C-alpha cells in the first residue's frame, strides 16, 4: 500500500526533473504506481472513514433498555462504566466479560456527549495575594434604615480583595467622585497598603455620569494602583 510519504518523494523528484522511472525508484514504488500517484490527492485523502462494525455489539441488547436509564438518572456524571458493567453481570450472569469494558466506556462517552446533562461551564480565575481589589456601590434603601424615625437613604461603597475576600464598606450618600475617593482611601488605610490593580465594572459605567473618566484614572494613579474593568 502506497503511503503519503512515498507520494511526496515521487512528486519532489519529478519536480526536480527526474524521469518517472527514477522518481518511482526513489519513492520505492513501481512505475505503474508512480503513474497513478503523480497527480491528484494523496492516499490518505482518498480513503473513506471507517464507520462500520467489524464485530457484533456486545451491549446491543441491553444498552438502550438497561444502561441508558442508569445514565439518564446520573445527573452528576459520577457513575462509571465499571460499575455499570458489574450491574449488568449481576443481571445477566455469564453474558458479558471485563474485556468488554472499553467498549462500554466508549458507548457511554458517546451517549453522554449527545444526550447527557450539560456540564457546568466556568472560567477559572487566578488571583494572586495582594494584587487586585474590586469596588462597587450598593443601594441600601431596601433595608429601611431610619434615624429618629426618618428614612436614611444611603449607599454603601465597598472595596474587596479578590484573593482573600477581605472587604471594607463605607457609607456614601451618592455615586460621586468624592464618595469614591473617600471609600478607596479609607479602605486602603484600613488595609495598611495598596494593591496593584483596582478593578471596577458597575462603578466605571455609573461614575462616569458624575465625573469624567480622566478623574477616575487620576484617583487610581494617586493611590499607586493600576486600573481594570
ZIGISUL-V844788 format. One record per helix or strand. SS is the DSSP state (h for helix, s for strand). FROM is the first residue (numbers start at 1). TO is the last residue. If there is no record, write none. Layout:
ss:SS from:FROM to:TO
ss:SS from:FROM to:TO
This chain:
ss:h from:4 to:15
ss:h from:20 to:26
ss:h from:31 to:37
ss:h from:43 to:46
ss:h from:63 to:73
ss:h from:81 to:91
ss:h from:98 to:115
ss:s from:132 to:139
ss:h from:141 to:143
ss:s from:146 to:147
ss:s from:150 to:151
ss:s from:155 to:161
ss:s from:167 to:172
ss:h from:177 to:191
ss:s from:197 to:199
ss:h from:202 to:210
ss:h from:213 to:222
ss:s from:226 to:228
